[in-house]
């Protein structure tokens, strides 16, 4: 599922997770097997429901955690 937001944030969750904002070079990429199970379950549910607002909330929580940008590969 791909979601684009008015502030330039783009999220692609198609098993793996890619997050970018506007034309910024840096972003977050997480392979399917590196997403913690508790986040993956919620992301899967939001994707099944086509709920981009929920996906954004989850992604913000993942990237806000101490492990977020460092531990997701």
Secondary structure by P-SEA (a helix, b strand, c coil): cccccccbbbbbcccbbbbbcccccbbbbbccccccaaaaaaaaaaaaaccaaaaaaaaaaaaaccccccccc
